[in-house]
Amino acid sequence: MYVCICHRVEEHEVHQCIQSGARTEEAVGDACEAGTGCGTCLDRIAGMLEEYYGAPALAQGS
C-alpha cells in the first residue's frame, strides 16, 4: 500500500527507513522522499514513527 502517492513510496519502504534509524518525518523524506511532495502523507508517516518508537515525543526527537 502506498504511503506517499506523489513519490510512489510504499509502506514497507517507510518501515525500512524507520528501522534504519529515521526518527522524524524529515529524516524519512531524506531517506525515501515520502512526505516531500504535497505533504498529505505526513500524518501517516508521523503515525508510523509513533507506532515504532512508542510516543510522539520520541518520534519528534524531543
N, CA, C and O atoms as a Maestro MAE file, in Angstrom:
{
 s_m_m2io_version
 :::
 2.0.0
}

f_m_ct {
 s_m_title
 :::
 protein
 m_atom[248] {
  # First column is atom index #
  i_m_mmod_type
  r_m_x_coord
  r_m_y_coord
  r_m_z_coord
  i_m_residue_number
  s_m_chain_name
  s_m_pdb_residue_name
  s_m_pdb_atom_name
  i_m_atomic_number
  :::
  1 25 0.847 -1.171 0.000 1 A "MET " " N  " 7
  2 3 0.000 0.000 0.000 1 A "MET " " CA " 6
  3 2 0.900 1.244 0.000 1 A "MET " " C  " 6
  4 15 1.918 1.292 0.691 1 A "MET " " O  " 8
  5 25 0.506 2.232 -0.779 2 A "TYR " " N  " 7
  6 3 1.271 3.472 -0.843 2 A "TYR " " CA " 6
  7 2 1.044 4.319 0.398 2 A "TYR " " C  " 6
  8 15 -0.081 4.449 0.882 2 A "TYR " " O  " 8
  9 25 2.123 4.892 0.903 3 A "VAL " " N  " 7
  10 3 2.050 5.902 1.954 3 A "VAL " " CA " 6
  11 2 2.085 7.266 1.280 3 A "VAL " " C  " 6
  12 15 1.297 8.152 1.612 3 A "VAL " " O  " 8
  13 25 2.995 7.429 0.337 4 A "CYS " " N  " 7
  14 3 3.169 8.689 -0.384 4 A "CYS " " CA " 6
  15 2 2.885 8.444 -1.865 4 A "CYS " " C  " 6
  16 15 3.640 7.760 -2.556 4 A "CYS " " O  " 8
  17 25 1.800 9.009 -2.324 5 A "ILE " " N  " 7
  18 3 1.415 8.825 -3.719 5 A "ILE " " CA " 6
  19 2 2.282 9.688 -4.640 5 A "ILE " " C  " 6
  20 15 2.604 9.276 -5.755 5 A "ILE " " O  " 8
  21 25 2.658 10.880 -4.178 6 A "CYS " " N  " 7
  22 3 3.474 11.782 -5.012 6 A "CYS " " CA " 6
  23 2 4.757 11.111 -5.495 6 A "CYS " " C  " 6
  24 15 5.165 11.277 -6.645 6 A "CYS " " O  " 8
  25 25 5.385 10.352 -4.598 7 A "HIS " " N  " 7
  26 3 6.669 9.731 -4.923 7 A "HIS " " CA " 6
  27 2 6.587 8.212 -4.992 7 A "HIS " " C  " 6
  28 15 7.608 7.529 -5.070 7 A "HIS " " O  " 8
  29 25 5.366 7.689 -4.964 8 A "ARG " " N  " 7
  30 3 5.123 6.245 -5.069 8 A "ARG " " CA " 6
  31 2 5.935 5.448 -4.048 8 A "ARG " " C  " 6
  32 15 6.583 4.456 -4.384 8 A "ARG " " O  " 8
  33 25 5.884 5.904 -2.795 9 A "VAL " " N  " 7
  34 3 6.607 5.235 -1.712 9 A "VAL " " CA " 6
  35 2 5.627 4.334 -0.968 9 A "VAL " " C  " 6
  36 15 4.586 4.785 -0.490 9 A "VAL " " O  " 8
  37 25 5.974 3.076 -0.881 10 A "GLU " " N  " 7
  38 3 5.101 2.099 -0.234 10 A "GLU " " CA " 6
  39 2 5.412 1.982 1.253 10 A "GLU " " C  " 6
  40 15 6.481 2.375 1.720 10 A "GLU " " O  " 8
  41 25 4.445 1.431 1.980 11 A "GLU " " N  " 7
  42 3 4.542 1.293 3.430 11 A "GLU " " CA " 6
  43 2 5.824 0.574 3.855 11 A "GLU " " C  " 6
  44 15 6.494 1.000 4.795 11 A "GLU " " O  " 8
  45 25 6.160 -0.506 3.170 12 A "HIS " " N  " 7
  46 3 7.359 -1.260 3.557 12 A "HIS " " CA " 6
  47 2 8.625 -0.424 3.408 12 A "HIS " " C  " 6
  48 15 9.585 -0.627 4.150 12 A "HIS " " O  " 8
  49 25 8.642 0.515 2.457 13 A "GLU " " N  " 7
  50 3 9.810 1.374 2.280 13 A "GLU " " CA " 6
  51 2 9.959 2.347 3.445 13 A "GLU " " C  " 6
  52 15 11.069 2.603 3.912 13 A "GLU " " O  " 8
  53 25 8.831 2.889 3.913 14 A "VAL " " N  " 7
  54 3 8.872 3.790 5.067 14 A "VAL " " CA " 6
  55 2 9.307 3.012 6.304 14 A "VAL " " C  " 6
  56 15 10.103 3.509 7.100 14 A "VAL " " O  " 8
  57 25 8.788 1.792 6.470 15 A "HIS " " N  " 7
  58 3 9.207 0.955 7.599 15 A "HIS " " CA " 6
  59 2 10.716 0.712 7.553 15 A "HIS " " C  " 6
  60 15 11.378 0.740 8.591 15 A "HIS " " O  " 8
  61 25 11.260 0.477 6.372 16 A "GLN " " N  " 7
  62 3 12.707 0.260 6.239 16 A "GLN " " CA " 6
  63 2 13.486 1.501 6.669 16 A "GLN " " C  " 6
  64 15 14.515 1.391 7.336 16 A "GLN " " O  " 8
  65 25 12.998 2.678 6.289 17 A "CYS " " N  " 7
  66 3 13.655 3.928 6.683 17 A "CYS " " CA " 6
  67 2 13.654 4.078 8.198 17 A "CYS " " C  " 6
  68 15 14.664 4.447 8.797 17 A "CYS " " O  " 8
  69 25 12.513 3.787 8.807 18 A "ILE " " N  " 7
  70 3 12.389 3.908 10.259 18 A "ILE " " CA " 6
  71 2 13.293 2.891 10.951 18 A "ILE " " C  " 6
  72 15 13.984 3.224 11.914 18 A "ILE " " O  " 8
  73 25 13.289 1.669 10.466 19 A "GLN " " N  " 7
  74 3 14.133 0.628 11.065 19 A "GLN " " CA " 6
  75 2 15.620 0.927 10.877 19 A "GLN " " C  " 6
  76 15 16.458 0.438 11.635 19 A "GLN " " O  " 8
  77 25 15.938 1.727 9.874 20 A "SER " " N  " 7
  78 3 17.332 2.107 9.627 20 A "SER " " CA " 6
  79 2 17.744 3.339 10.423 20 A "SER " " C  " 6
  80 15 18.884 3.792 10.330 20 A "SER " " O  " 8
  81 25 16.800 3.885 11.217 21 A "GLY " " N  " 7
  82 3 17.153 4.977 12.111 21 A "GLY " " CA " 6
  83 2 16.454 6.299 11.896 21 A "GLY " " C  " 6
  84 15 16.693 7.234 12.661 21 A "GLY " " O  " 8
  85 25 15.599 6.425 10.887 22 A "ALA " " N  " 7
  86 3 14.863 7.675 10.695 22 A "ALA " " CA " 6
  87 2 13.932 7.890 11.888 22 A "ALA " " C  " 6
  88 15 13.139 7.010 12.222 22 A "ALA " " O  " 8
  89 25 14.028 9.064 12.535 23 A "ARG " " N  " 7
  90 3 13.236 9.333 13.734 23 A "ARG " " CA " 6
  91 2 12.251 10.486 13.539 23 A "ARG " " C  " 6
  92 15 11.452 10.767 14.432 23 A "ARG " " O  " 8
  93 25 12.296 11.152 12.391 24 A "THR " " N  " 7
  94 3 11.397 12.269 12.114 24 A "THR " " CA " 6
  95 2 10.836 12.129 10.705 24 A "THR " " C  " 6
  96 15 11.342 11.361 9.887 24 A "THR " " O  " 8
  97 25 9.775 12.894 10.443 25 A "GLU " " N  " 7
  98 3 9.205 12.909 9.104 25 A "GLU " " CA " 6
  99 2 10.251 13.387 8.100 25 A "GLU " " C  " 6
  100 15 10.337 12.866 6.988 25 A "GLU " " O  " 8
  101 25 11.041 14.379 8.498 26 A "GLU " " N  " 7
  102 3 12.080 14.909 7.612 26 A "GLU " " CA " 6
  103 2 13.126 13.847 7.281 26 A "GLU " " C  " 6
  104 15 13.567 13.736 6.137 26 A "GLU " " O  " 8
  105 25 13.516 13.074 8.280 27 A "ALA " " N  " 7
  106 3 14.508 12.016 8.055 27 A "ALA " " CA " 6
  107 2 13.964 10.943 7.116 27 A "ALA " " C  " 6
  108 15 14.702 10.413 6.284 27 A "ALA " " O  " 8
  109 25 12.685 10.622 7.244 28 A "VAL " " N  " 7
  110 3 12.060 9.667 6.329 28 A "VAL " " CA " 6
  111 2 12.082 10.250 4.918 28 A "VAL " " C  " 6
  112 15 12.410 9.549 3.961 28 A "VAL " " O  " 8
  113 25 11.733 11.531 4.788 29 A "GLY " " N  " 7
  114 3 11.755 12.187 3.488 29 A "GLY " " CA " 6
  115 2 13.137 12.196 2.859 29 A "GLY " " C  " 6
  116 15 13.284 11.975 1.657 29 A "GLY " " O  " 8
  117 25 14.147 12.453 3.676 30 A "ASP " " N  " 7
  118 3 15.525 12.434 3.175 30 A "ASP " " CA " 6
  119 2 15.907 11.046 2.670 30 A "ASP " " C  " 6
  120 15 16.636 10.910 1.687 30 A "ASP " " O  " 8
  121 25 15.408 10.021 3.350 31 A "ALA " " N  " 7
  122 3 15.778 8.645 3.008 31 A "ALA " " CA " 6
  123 2 15.033 8.105 1.795 31 A "ALA " " C  " 6
  124 15 15.614 7.381 0.986 31 A "ALA " " O  " 8
  125 25 13.741 8.450 1.657 32 A "CYS " " N  " 7
  126 3 12.962 7.822 0.575 32 A "CYS " " CA " 6
  127 2 12.017 8.779 -0.150 32 A "CYS " " C  " 6
  128 15 11.245 8.344 -1.004 32 A "CYS " " O  " 8
  129 25 12.063 10.065 0.172 33 A "GLU " " N  " 7
  130 3 11.268 11.123 -0.450 33 A "GLU " " CA " 6
  131 2 9.814 11.172 0.007 33 A "GLU " " C  " 6
  132 15 9.089 12.087 -0.384 33 A "GLU " " O  " 8
  133 25 9.366 10.221 0.820 34 A "ALA " " N  " 7
  134 3 7.982 10.265 1.308 34 A "ALA " " CA " 6
  135 2 7.779 11.535 2.124 34 A "ALA " " C  " 6
  136 15 8.596 11.871 2.981 34 A "ALA " " O  " 8
  137 25 6.686 12.236 1.849 35 A "GLY " " N  " 7
  138 3 6.363 13.449 2.592 35 A "GLY " " CA " 6
  139 2 6.963 14.715 2.034 35 A "GLY " " C  " 6
  140 15 6.761 15.792 2.595 35 A "GLY " " O  " 8
  141 25 7.703 14.614 0.935 36 A "THR " " N  " 7
  142 3 8.359 15.799 0.382 36 A "THR " " CA " 6
  143 2 7.604 16.404 -0.795 36 A "THR " " C  " 6
  144 15 8.067 17.369 -1.403 36 A "THR " " O  " 8
  145 25 6.444 15.840 -1.118 37 A "GLY " " N  " 7
  146 3 5.629 16.379 -2.204 37 A "GLY " " CA " 6
  147 2 4.549 17.284 -1.636 37 A "GLY " " C  " 6
  148 15 4.842 18.364 -1.123 37 A "GLY " " O  " 8
  149 25 3.319 16.853 -1.726 38 A "CYS " " N  " 7
  150 3 2.187 17.671 -1.287 38 A "CYS " " CA " 6
  151 2 2.035 17.713 0.231 38 A "CYS " " C  " 6
  152 15 1.406 18.629 0.761 38 A "CYS " " O  " 8
  153 25 2.604 16.730 0.939 39 A "GLY " " N  " 7
  154 3 2.548 16.712 2.399 39 A "GLY " " CA " 6
  155 2 1.359 15.997 2.997 39 A "GLY " " C  " 6
  156 15 1.252 15.899 4.220 39 A "GLY " " O  " 8
  157 25 0.467 15.495 2.171 40 A "THR " " N  " 7
  158 3 -0.724 14.812 2.673 40 A "THR " " CA " 6
  159 2 -0.372 13.594 3.518 40 A "THR " " C  " 6
  160 15 -1.117 13.249 4.435 40 A "THR " " O  " 8
  161 25 0.724 12.952 3.233 41 A "CYS " " N  " 7
  162 3 1.097 11.715 3.928 41 A "CYS " " CA " 6
  163 2 1.859 11.948 5.231 41 A "CYS " " C  " 6
  164 15 2.171 10.981 5.927 41 A "CYS " " O  " 8
  165 25 2.165 13.182 5.579 42 A "LEU " " N  " 7
  166 3 2.973 13.444 6.769 42 A "LEU " " CA " 6
  167 2 2.330 12.919 8.050 42 A "LEU " " C  " 6
  168 15 3.030 12.415 8.927 42 A "LEU " " O  " 8
  169 25 1.007 13.030 8.169 43 A "ASP " " N  " 7
  170 3 0.329 12.490 9.356 43 A "ASP " " CA " 6
  171 2 0.492 10.978 9.424 43 A "ASP " " C  " 6
  172 15 0.691 10.422 10.504 43 A "ASP " " O  " 8
  173 25 0.410 10.325 8.303 44 A "ARG " " N  " 7
  174 3 0.575 8.867 8.268 44 A "ARG " " CA " 6
  175 2 1.996 8.479 8.648 44 A "ARG " " C  " 6
  176 15 2.205 7.528 9.401 44 A "ARG " " O  " 8
  177 25 2.963 9.209 8.133 45 A "ILE " " N  " 7
  178 3 4.360 8.943 8.481 45 A "ILE " " CA " 6
  179 2 4.576 9.179 9.974 45 A "ILE " " C  " 6
  180 15 5.245 8.385 10.634 45 A "ILE " " O  " 8
  181 25 4.017 10.258 10.507 46 A "ALA " " N  " 7
  182 3 4.134 10.542 11.944 46 A "ALA " " CA " 6
  183 2 3.532 9.407 12.761 46 A "ALA " " C  " 6
  184 15 4.083 9.023 13.792 46 A "ALA " " O  " 8
  185 25 2.410 8.871 12.308 47 A "GLY " " N  " 7
  186 3 1.784 7.743 12.996 47 A "GLY " " CA " 6
  187 2 2.648 6.498 12.960 47 A "GLY " " C  " 6
  188 15 2.712 5.755 13.939 47 A "GLY " " O  " 8
  189 25 3.305 6.269 11.850 48 A "MET " " N  " 7
  190 3 4.196 5.112 11.737 48 A "MET " " CA " 6
  191 2 5.406 5.278 12.660 48 A "MET " " C  " 6
  192 15 5.856 4.316 13.282 48 A "MET " " O  " 8
  193 25 5.925 6.497 12.742 49 A "LEU " " N  " 7
  194 3 7.033 6.768 13.656 49 A "LEU " " CA " 6
  195 2 6.601 6.563 15.104 49 A "LEU " " C  " 6
  196 15 7.321 5.957 15.897 49 A "LEU " " O  " 8
  197 25 5.418 7.074 15.439 50 A "GLU " " N  " 7
  198 3 4.891 6.920 16.796 50 A "GLU " " CA " 6
  199 2 4.690 5.446 17.137 50 A "GLU " " C  " 6
  200 15 5.013 5.005 18.240 50 A "GLU " " O  " 8
  201 25 4.161 4.701 16.195 51 A "GLU " " N  " 7
  202 3 3.942 3.272 16.416 51 A "GLU " " CA " 6
  203 2 5.267 2.547 16.660 51 A "GLU " " C  " 6
  204 15 5.348 1.672 17.522 51 A "GLU " " O  " 8
  205 25 6.286 2.903 15.914 52 A "TYR " " N  " 7
  206 3 7.581 2.220 16.036 52 A "TYR " " CA " 6
  207 2 8.321 2.636 17.310 52 A "TYR " " C  " 6
  208 15 8.847 1.795 18.038 52 A "TYR " " O  " 8
  209 25 8.351 3.954 17.566 53 A "TYR " " N  " 7
  210 3 9.127 4.457 18.697 53 A "TYR " " CA " 6
  211 2 8.324 4.551 19.987 53 A "TYR " " C  " 6
  212 15 8.903 4.704 21.063 53 A "TYR " " O  " 8
  213 25 6.986 4.461 19.896 54 A "GLY " " N  " 7
  214 3 6.170 4.364 21.094 54 A "GLY " " CA " 6
  215 2 5.562 5.634 21.633 54 A "GLY " " C  " 6
  216 15 4.660 5.554 22.467 54 A "GLY " " O  " 8
  217 25 6.003 6.803 21.207 55 A "ALA " " N  " 7
  218 3 5.428 8.044 21.716 55 A "ALA " " CA " 6
  219 2 5.740 9.186 20.754 55 A "ALA " " C  " 6
  220 15 6.801 9.204 20.129 55 A "ALA " " O  " 8
  221 25 4.811 10.141 20.636 56 A "PRO " " N  " 7
  222 3 5.055 11.271 19.736 56 A "PRO " " CA " 6
  223 2 6.322 12.043 20.086 56 A "PRO " " C  " 6
  224 15 7.048 12.473 19.189 56 A "PRO " " O  " 8
  225 25 6.597 12.223 21.370 57 A "ALA " " N  " 7
  226 3 7.786 12.983 21.768 57 A "ALA " " CA " 6
  227 2 9.059 12.286 21.298 57 A "ALA " " C  " 6
  228 15 10.007 12.945 20.869 57 A "ALA " " O  " 8
  229 25 9.083 10.967 21.376 58 A "LEU " " N  " 7
  230 3 10.251 10.227 20.911 58 A "LEU " " CA " 6
  231 2 10.365 10.296 19.399 58 A "LEU " " C  " 6
  232 15 11.464 10.422 18.858 58 A "LEU " " O  " 8
  233 25 9.233 10.214 18.718 59 A "ALA " " N  " 7
  234 3 9.253 10.267 17.263 59 A "ALA " " CA " 6
  235 2 9.760 11.620 16.776 59 A "ALA " " C  " 6
  236 15 10.416 11.704 15.738 59 A "ALA " " O  " 8
  237 25 9.459 12.671 17.522 60 A "GLN " " N  " 7
  238 3 9.887 14.003 17.131 60 A "GLN " " CA " 6
  239 2 11.305 14.308 17.593 60 A "GLN " " C  " 6
  240 15 11.854 15.357 17.258 60 A "GLN " " O  " 8
  241 25 11.896 13.410 18.352 61 A "GLY " " N  " 7
  242 3 13.257 13.624 18.802 61 A "GLY " " CA " 6
  243 2 13.361 14.524 20.012 61 A "GLY " " C  " 6
  244 15 14.465 14.942 20.362 61 A "GLY " " O  " 8
  245 25 12.244 14.840 20.671 62 A "SER " " N  " 7
  246 3 12.250 15.716 21.853 62 A "SER " " CA " 6
  247 2 12.716 14.983 23.080 62 A "SER " " C  " 6
  248 15 12.781 15.568 24.161 62 A "SER " " O  " 8
  :::
 }
 m_bond[247] {
  # First column is bond index #
  i_m_from
  i_m_to
  i_m_order
  :::
  1 1 2 1
  2 2 3 1
  3 3 4 2
  4 3 5 1
  5 5 6 1
  6 6 7 1
  7 7 8 2
  8 7 9 1
  9 9 10 1
  10 10 11 1
  11 11 12 2
  12 11 13 1
  13 13 14 1
  14 14 15 1
  15 15 16 2
  16 15 17 1
  17 17 18 1
  18 18 19 1
  19 19 20 2
  20 19 21 1
  21 21 22 1
  22 22 23 1
  23 23 24 2
  24 23 25 1
  25 25 26 1
  26 26 27 1
  27 27 28 2
  28 27 29 1
  29 29 30 1
  30 30 31 1
  31 31 32 2
  32 31 33 1
  33 33 34 1
  34 34 35 1
  35 35 36 2
  36 35 37 1
  37 37 38 1
  38 38 39 1
  39 39 40 2
  40 39 41 1
  41 41 42 1
  42 42 43 1
  43 43 44 2
  44 43 45 1
  45 45 46 1
  46 46 47 1
  47 47 48 2
  48 47 49 1
  49 49 50 1
  50 50 51 1
  51 51 52 2
  52 51 53 1
  53 53 54 1
  54 54 55 1
  55 55 56 2
  56 55 57 1
  57 57 58 1
  58 58 59 1
  59 59 60 2
  60 59 61 1
  61 61 62 1
  62 62 63 1
  63 63 64 2
  64 63 65 1
  65 65 66 1
  66 66 67 1
  67 67 68 2
  68 67 69 1
  69 69 70 1
  70 70 71 1
  71 71 72 2
  72 71 73 1
  73 73 74 1
  74 74 75 1
  75 75 76 2
  76 75 77 1
  77 77 78 1
  78 78 79 1
  79 79 80 2
  80 79 81 1
  81 81 82 1
  82 82 83 1
  83 83 84 2
  84 83 85 1
  85 85 86 1
  86 86 87 1
  87 87 88 2
  88 87 89 1
  89 89 90 1
  90 90 91 1
  91 91 92 2
  92 91 93 1
  93 93 94 1
  94 94 95 1
  95 95 96 2
  96 95 97 1
  97 97 98 1
  98 98 99 1
  99 99 100 2
  100 99 101 1
  101 101 102 1
  102 102 103 1
  103 103 104 2
  104 103 105 1
  105 105 106 1
  106 106 107 1
  107 107 108 2
  108 107 109 1
  109 109 110 1
  110 110 111 1
  111 111 112 2
  112 111 113 1
  113 113 114 1
  114 114 115 1
  115 115 116 2
  116 115 117 1
  117 117 118 1
  118 118 119 1
  119 119 120 2
  120 119 121 1
  121 121 122 1
  122 122 123 1
  123 123 124 2
  124 123 125 1
  125 125 126 1
  126 126 127 1
  127 127 128 2
  128 127 129 1
  129 129 130 1
  130 130 131 1
  131 131 132 2
  132 131 133 1
  133 133 134 1
  134 134 135 1
  135 135 136 2
  136 135 137 1
  137 137 138 1
  138 138 139 1
  139 139 140 2
  140 139 141 1
  141 141 142 1
  142 142 143 1
  143 143 144 2
  144 143 145 1
  145 145 146 1
  146 146 147 1
  147 147 148 2
  148 147 149 1
  149 149 150 1
  150 150 151 1
  151 151 152 2
  152 151 153 1
  153 153 154 1
  154 154 155 1
  155 155 156 2
  156 155 157 1
  157 157 158 1
  158 158 159 1
  159 159 160 2
  160 159 161 1
  161 161 162 1
  162 162 163 1
  163 163 164 2
  164 163 165 1
  165 165 166 1
  166 166 167 1
  167 167 168 2
  168 167 169 1
  169 169 170 1
  170 170 171 1
  171 171 172 2
  172 171 173 1
  173 173 174 1
  174 174 175 1
  175 175 176 2
  176 175 177 1
  177 177 178 1
  178 178 179 1
  179 179 180 2
  180 179 181 1
  181 181 182 1
  182 182 183 1
  183 183 184 2
  184 183 185 1
  185 185 186 1
  186 186 187 1
  187 187 188 2
  188 187 189 1
  189 189 190 1
  190 190 191 1
  191 191 192 2
  192 191 193 1
  193 193 194 1
  194 194 195 1
  195 195 196 2
  196 195 197 1
  197 197 198 1
  198 198 199 1
  199 199 200 2
  200 199 201 1
  201 201 202 1
  202 202 203 1
  203 203 204 2
  204 203 205 1
  205 205 206 1
  206 206 207 1
  207 207 208 2
  208 207 209 1
  209 209 210 1
  210 210 211 1
  211 211 212 2
  212 211 213 1
  213 213 214 1
  214 214 215 1
  215 215 216 2
  216 215 217 1
  217 217 218 1
  218 218 219 1
  219 219 220 2
  220 219 221 1
  221 221 222 1
  222 222 223 1
  223 223 224 2
  224 223 225 1
  225 225 226 1
  226 226 227 1
  227 227 228 2
  228 227 229 1
  229 229 230 1
  230 230 231 1
  231 231 232 2
  232 231 233 1
  233 233 234 1
  234 234 235 1
  235 235 236 2
  236 235 237 1
  237 237 238 1
  238 238 239 1
  239 239 240 2
  240 239 241 1
  241 241 242 1
  242 242 243 1
  243 243 244 2
  244 243 245 1
  245 245 246 1
  246 246 247 1
  247 247 248 2
  :::
 }
}
